[in-house]
Amino acid sequence: MTTSTEQNVRLFSYGTLQDRAVQLANFGRELHGSADSLPGYRQKMVEITDPAVLATSGKTHHPIVQASGNPADEIVGTVFQITARELAAADQYEVADYKRVSVLLKSGVDAWIYVQA
């Protein structure tokens, strides 16, 4: 029997969750994914002030995306297959500026993504 923490989900990352150090700190392993993109979104930067996130990423500003309504806008990133437990860990890593939503990627894959809250 599979528990909910063992079920795999897809997470699309366009920022620091693609960094090996961030993955090791949050998931205890390096993730392997595939390139994909998200049409209809645009990216900007947000200042990070959370000391734990700053220590993990080593960056004072992280990318953040929001829906633009323009299909010509596109965010390039990586889609990872992770466990529900790892998704909960990612939720803990992301600061209050972000919220998690479900999106349809250019490849046709449904995935979770963190967007501007």
C-alpha positions, -999 to 999 in steps of 0.1 A, spaced: 0 0 0 13 35 -9 9 63 16 2 99 6 38 108 14 51 82 -11 29 93 -40 48 112 -67 38 147 -78 53 171 -103 69 204 -94 80 230 -119 109 251 -108 122 283 -125 144 294 -96 164 283 -66 147 249 -63 168 240 -93 200 246 -72 217 215 -60 224 230 -25 188 240 -21 176 206 -31 200 188 -7 190 212 22 152 207 16 149 172 2 181 154 13 188 145 -23 196 160 -57 166 161 -80 167 151 -116 141 166 -140 134 176 -175 133 210 -192 99 225 -197 82 259 -199 51 277 -187 34 300 -212 14 330 -201 36 340 -172 62 367 -166 91 368 -141 105 394 -118 127 394 -87 116 395 -51 139 404 -21 143 376 4 147 385 41 141 351 57 174 342 73 170 304 67 162 308 31 190 333 26 214 308 42 202 279 20 201 297 -13 229 322 -7 209 348 -27 192 380 -15 168 381 -45 148 352 -60 128 350 -92 90 351 -88 63 347 -115 28 359 -121 2 352 -148 4 378 -176 -25 367 -197 -1 369 -227 6 335 -243 38 350 -258 53 354 -223 70 321 -212 89 309 -181 116 284 -188 125 259 -160 126 223 -149 99 199 -140 108 174 -112 90 143 -100 90 145 -62 71 129 -33 42 146 -14 65 148 16 91 167 -5 64 190 -18 55 198 19 92 205 24 92 229 -6 62 246 9 82 252 41 111 266 21 91 292 1 85 325 19 51 343 22 56 361 -11 49 328 -29 18 305 -31 16 271 -48 -8 266 -77 -14 239 -103 -6 247 -139 -5 231 -173 31 232 -187 38 237 -224 46 199 -227 10 191 -215 21 180 -180 2 192 -150 26 204 -122 27 225 -91 45 258 -93 51 287 -68 38 320 -81 34 355 -66 10 354 -36 
